[in-house]
Amino acid sequence: METTQTFDRLVRAEFAPRSTYLNTASNGLLPARTVAALHEAAVLRAEGRPLTPLHEDVEACRAAYARLAGVPAARVAVGASVAAHTGVIAASLPAGAEVLTAEDDFTSVLNPFHVRGDLKVRAVPLERIAESVRPGTALVAVSAAQSADGRVADLAALREAAREHGARTYVDFSQSAGWLPMAADAFDFSASVSFKWLLGPHGAAFLVVPEDFGGLTPVLAGWVAGEAPWDSCYGPVQELARSARRFDLTPALFTFAGLRRSLELIEELGVEAVHAHDVALADRFRAGLAALGHTPVPAPGSAIVSVPGLGSRQGGLSRAGIEVSDRAGNLRAAFHLYNTTDDVDRLLGALAG
C-alpha cells in the first residue's frame, strides 16, 4: 500500500493535464520539475552565466539512461535522433550486407539502411523476425515495441536466432524505454528517443554500443567526440573519446537540463512499477473494447493499444478533450504513469456514444 501511495503522490505532484491525455506514443507529458529546469536553463543563458551546469546535465542524463538500460555509462552516446544513430550503424556495414527488418517498422529504424542503396534490406512480419534470421544476415534491426500498434517483439527469441547465425542486433527502445524494462546489454546496438515514455523534451536520443564499439566509425564526430572536447575545437580531433562519447553529437543543452529531471522521476518511481501501472490500464481498455464489440490489434503485455477502423474518431475525441492518435486508420491509445482508470473509462464511454 505504501508503495502505491508513494507512486500516486509523486505523479500528482508532477502532472496536471488539462485533457484526458492518452497519446504518450507520440509525446510524453513534461513533469513539473522538468518544466522548472527548462526555465532555469533559459534564465541562466539569458543572464550570461557559465553553462557548466548544463554540460553536467548531459553527463547526468547519460548515467541515468545507462542505469535504465543496464549498461555502463561508457557504452552510452548522446545525440539528437534515432535516425542519426541508425545512420552511423548503416554506414558501418559492407556493401551487399543483409539487414533484416520488421514490416512497417518506424522509419527512423529503417530508412538509413535503404538510402545506402547497396545493402540488401529484407522485411518480414514482426512475428516471423526471429525465424527469418539466416546465415547471410549481417544485422537485425527492430523496434522493441511497434509505434503503429504496440506489438512487442520477442527479443529473447531474436537474440538467440541472431547468435546462432552470427548476426548483429539493433533494437530501438523508443516506444518502450520508461515502461518496459530494458536489457540493452543483450544486444549489440540499441537506441531510444527521450520525448515519449521517458518524459523528456524533444532533441535528445541515446545510443548504446558494445565495449569495442562494434566496428562503428564515428562519421558524425565533432569536437564533443574528442577525449578532451575543449581541446578539440579547432582542426581535426586528435584523439577520439575512449568511450561511446566518440559517437556523441553536440547536445541540445536545454533539452538535457530538462531531461535530467524526467529521468530522475522515472528512477524514483521504478520502471517495474510504471510497467505494472501502464499495462493494467491498457488491459482495462482492451477488456472494455471487447464489451463494445471492438477487437484491438493483438499486443499482449503492451502499454499501447491500437483499434482497427476507429482512427477516424480521433478528431472528434480531441474536440471532446481526449487525446489519442490516428495511425493508418487505427485508433491508438497509449497509457502512462499519469493516466488513471477514469481516463480509460472516459475513452470507452466516448467510443460507446
C-alpha positions in Angstrom: 0.0 0.0 0.0 2.8 2.4 0.9 4.5 1.8 -2.5 1.2 2.6 -4.3 0.6 5.7 -2.2 4.2 6.9 -3.0 3.7 6.3 -6.7 0.4 8.3 -6.7 1.8 11.1 -4.6 4.8 11.6 -6.9 2.7 11.5 -10.0 0.1 14.0 -8.6 2.9 16.4 -7.7 4.3 16.4 -11.2 1.3 16.3 -13.6 -1.9 18.2 -14.0 -3.1 17.6 -17.6 -6.0 19.7 -18.8 -7.2 16.9 -21.1 -7.5 13.1 -21.0 -4.1 12.6 -22.4 -3.6 9.1 -23.9 -1.0 9.9 -26.6 2.3 9.2 -25.0 3.3 7.1 -28.0 3.5 10.5 -29.8 4.8 12.7 -26.9 5.0 12.2 -23.2 3.9 15.0 -20.8 6.6 17.0 -19.1 6.8 16.7 -15.3 6.6 19.9 -13.3 10.3 19.5 -12.3 11.3 19.3 -15.9 9.4 22.5 -16.8 11.1 24.2 -13.9 14.5 23.0 -15.1 13.9 24.2 -18.6 13.0 27.7 -17.3 16.1 27.8 -15.1 18.3 26.8 -18.1 16.8 29.6 -20.2 17.4 32.2 -17.4 21.0 31.0 -17.0 21.6 31.6 -20.7 19.7 34.9 -20.7 21.8 36.2 -17.8 25.1 35.2 -19.4 26.2 32.9 -16.7 28.6 30.0 -17.3 26.9 27.0 -19.0 28.9 24.4 -17.0 25.8 23.2 -15.1 24.1 22.4 -18.5 27.0 20.3 -19.6 26.9 18.5 -16.2 23.2 17.7 -17.0 24.3 15.9 -20.2 26.5 13.6 -18.2 23.9 13.0 -15.6 21.4 12.0 -18.3 24.0 9.6 -19.8 24.5 8.0 -16.5 20.7 7.8 -15.7 19.9 6.2 -19.1 22.8 3.8 -18.6 21.2 2.6 -15.4 17.8 2.2 -17.0 19.4 0.3 -19.9 21.5 -1.9 -17.6 24.9 -0.9 -19.1 27.9 1.1 -18.1 27.7 4.8 -18.9 30.9 4.4 -21.0 28.8 2.5 -23.6 26.2 5.3 -24.0 26.4 8.0 -26.6 24.1 11.0 -26.7 22.7 12.6 -29.8 19.6 14.1 -31.2 17.6 11.4 -33.0 17.3 7.7 -33.6 17.7 8.3 -37.3 21.1 9.7 -36.8 22.2 6.8 -34.6 20.8 4.3 -37.2 22.8 6.2 -39.9 26.0 5.6 -38.0 25.2 1.9 -37.9 24.2 1.8 -41.5 27.5 3.4 -42.6 29.5 0.7 -40.9 28.0 -2.2 -43.0 29.9 -3.5 -46.0 28.3 -3.3 -49.4 25.9 -6.1 -50.1 25.3 -6.9 -46.4 21.8 -8.1 -45.5 19.7 -6.2 -43.0 16.6 -7.9 -41.6 13.8 -5.6 -40.5 10.1 -5.8 -39.5 7.5 -4.8 -42.0 6.2 -1.3 -41.4 8.5 -0.6 -38.5 9.2 3.1 -37.7 11.0 4.9 -40.5 14.0 6.0 -38.3 14.9 2.4 -37.7 14.7 1.5 -41.4 15.4 4.4 -43.8 19.2 4.9 -43.2 19.7 1.3 -44.4 17.6 1.8 -47.5 19.3 5.1 -48.6 22.7 3.4 -48.7 21.5 1.8 -51.9 24.0 -1.1 -51.7 22.6 -3.0 -48.8 20.1 -5.9 -49.0 17.2 -4.8 -46.8 14.7 -7.6 -46.2 11.4 -7.0 -44.3 9.3 -9.7 -42.8 6.3 -9.7 -40.4 7.3 -8.9 -36.8 6.1 -12.3 -35.6 8.5 -14.0 -38.0 11.6 -11.9 -37.5 13.4 -14.4 -35.2 12.8 -17.4 -37.5 13.8 -15.3 -40.5 17.4 -14.7 -39.4 19.7 -16.8 -41.7 23.4 -17.4 -42.1 23.7 -14.5 -44.6 22.1 -11.9 -42.2 24.5 -9.3 -41.1 22.2 -7.2 -38.9 18.7 -7.5 -37.5 17.1 -4.1 -36.8 13.7 -3.9 -35.0 11.7 -1.8 -32.5 11.1 -3.4 -29.1 7.5 -2.1 -29.3 5.9 -1.1 -32.6 5.0 2.5 -32.9 1.9 1.9 -35.0 0.1 -0.7 -32.9 2.2 -1.5 -29.8 3.1 -5.1 -30.6 6.1 -6.2 -28.6 8.9 -8.0 -30.3 10.1 -11.4 -28.9 13.6 -10.0 -28.2 14.7 -13.2 -26.4 14.0 -15.3 -29.5 15.6 -12.7 -31.7 18.7 -12.6 -29.6 19.1 -16.4 -29.8 18.5 -16.6 -33.5 21.0 -13.8 -34.2 23.6 -15.5 -32.0 23.1 -18.8 -33.8 23.6 -17.3 -37.2 26.3 -14.8 -36.3 24.1 -11.7 -37.0 24.4 -8.5 -35.0 21.3 -6.9 -33.4 20.0 -3.3 -33.2 16.9 -2.6 -31.1 15.0 0.7 -30.9 13.5 1.2 -27.4 11.8 4.5 -28.2 8.3 3.1 -27.6 9.2 1.1 -24.6 12.0 2.8 -22.6 10.4 4.0 -19.4 7.6 1.5 -19.1 9.2 -1.8 -20.3 12.3 -3.0 -18.5 15.4 -2.8 -20.8 18.3 -5.2 -21.1 20.4 -3.3 -23.6 23.4 -5.5 -22.8 21.7 -8.4 -24.6 22.1 -6.6 -28.0 24.9 -5.2 -30.0 23.4 -1.8 -30.5 20.3 -0.1 -29.2 18.8 3.4 -29.3 15.9 5.5 -27.9 14.5 8.9 -28.1 13.6 10.7 -24.8 10.4 12.6 -25.5 7.9 9.7 -25.2 7.8 7.4 -22.2 11.0 8.9 -20.7 9.0 12.2 -20.4 11.7 14.5 -21.7 11.8 17.4 -24.1 12.4 16.8 -27.8 16.0 16.9 -29.1 17.8 14.0 -27.3 18.4 10.4 -28.1 20.7 7.7 -26.8 22.8 5.1 -28.5 24.3 2.0 -26.7 27.3 0.4 -28.3 29.5 -2.6 -27.4 32.7 -2.0 -25.4 34.7 -2.5 -28.5 32.3 -0.1 -30.4 31.1 -2.9 -32.7 33.1 -1.8 -35.8 31.3 1.6 -35.9 33.1 4.6 -37.4 32.1 7.9 -35.7 31.2 9.5 -39.1 29.3 12.3 -37.4 32.0 13.2 -34.8 32.6 16.8 -34.0 34.5 18.5 -31.2 32.4 16.9 -28.4 33.6 13.5 -29.6 37.1 14.2 -28.6 38.7 12.7 -25.5 39.3 16.3 -24.4 36.4 18.2 -26.0 37.5 21.7 -25.2 41.0 20.9 -26.7 39.3 19.6 -29.8 37.6 22.7 -31.1 39.9 23.5 -34.0 41.3 21.3 -36.7 40.8 17.5 -36.8 40.1 15.8 -33.4 43.5 14.5 -32.3 42.1 11.8 -30.0 38.5 10.5 -30.1 36.9 9.7 -26.8 37.9 6.3 -25.4 34.2 5.7 -24.6 31.0 5.7 -26.5 31.2 9.5 -26.2 33.1 9.4 -29.5 29.7 8.9 -31.1 28.2 12.0 -29.4 26.6 14.8 -31.3 26.7 18.4 -29.9 23.9 18.3 -27.3 20.9 20.5 -27.1 21.7 21.7 -23.7 18.3 23.0 -22.7 16.8 19.6 -23.6 19.3 17.7 -21.3 18.7 20.2 -18.5 15.0 19.2 -18.5 15.6 15.5 -19.3 17.8 15.1 -16.3 14.8 15.7 -14.0 12.5 13.5 -16.1 14.9 10.6 -15.8 15.2 11.2 -12.1 11.4 10.8 -11.8 11.4 7.6 -13.8 14.1 6.2 -11.5 12.2 7.3 -8.3 9.1 5.6 -9.5 10.8 2.5 -10.8 10.3 1.0 -14.3 8.7 -2.1 -12.8 6.0 0.0 -11.0 5.4 2.1 -14.1 5.1 -1.1 -16.2 2.5 -2.6 -13.9 0.5 0.6 -13.9 0.6 1.2 -17.6 -0.1 -2.3 -18.7 -3.0 -2.6 -16.2 -4.7 0.4 -17.8 -4.1 -0.9 -21.3 -5.6 -4.3 -20.3 -8.6 -2.5 -18.8 -9.1 -0.7 -22.2 -8.8 -3.9 -24.1 -11.5 -5.5 -21.9 -13.8 -2.5 -22.4 -13.3 -2.6 -26.2 -14.3 -6.3 -26.2 -17.5 -5.4 -24.4 -18.2 -2.7 -27.1 -17.6 -5.3 -29.9 -14.2 -3.9 -31.0 -11.1 -6.1 -31.5 -7.7 -4.3 -31.0 -4.5 -5.4 -32.7 -3.2 -8.3 -30.6 -0.4 -6.9 -28.4 -0.4 -8.7 -25.1 1.6 -7.0 -22.4 1.9 -3.7 -24.2 1.0 -0.2 -22.9 -0.1 0.7 -26.5 -3.5 -0.3 -27.8 -4.4 0.0 -31.5 -8.0 -0.4 -32.7 -8.6 -1.0 -36.4 -11.3 1.1 -38.0 -11.6 3.7 -35.3 -8.9 6.1 -36.4 -11.5 8.5 -37.9 -12.8 9.1 -34.4 -9.5 10.9 -33.4 -10.7 14.4 -34.4 -13.9 14.2 -32.5 -12.3 12.7 -29.4 -9.7 15.6 -29.4 -12.5 18.1 -29.6 -14.0 16.4 -26.6 -10.7 16.7 -24.7 -9.5 13.1 -25.2 -6.1 12.9 -27.0 -5.3 9.8 -28.9 -3.7 9.1 -32.4 -4.9 8.0 -35.8 -2.4 5.6 -37.3 -3.2 4.1 -40.7 -6.9 4.1 -39.8 -6.4 2.7 -36.4 -7.1 4.5 -33.1 -4.0 4.3 -31.0 -4.2 4.9 -27.2 -1.0 4.9 -25.2 -1.1 4.7 -21.4 1.5 6.0 -19.0 2.0 6.8 -15.4 -0.1 10.0 -15.3 -3.2 8.1 -16.6 -5.9 6.6 -14.4 -8.8 4.2 -14.7 -11.1 7.3 -15.1 -9.2 8.2 -18.2 -9.7 4.7 -19.6 -13.4 4.7 -18.8 -13.9 8.2 -20.3 -12.4 7.0 -23.6 -14.6 3.9 -23.5 -17.7 6.0 -22.8 -16.9 8.3 -25.7 -16.4 5.4 -28.1 -19.7 3.9 -27.0 -21.5 7.1 -27.7 
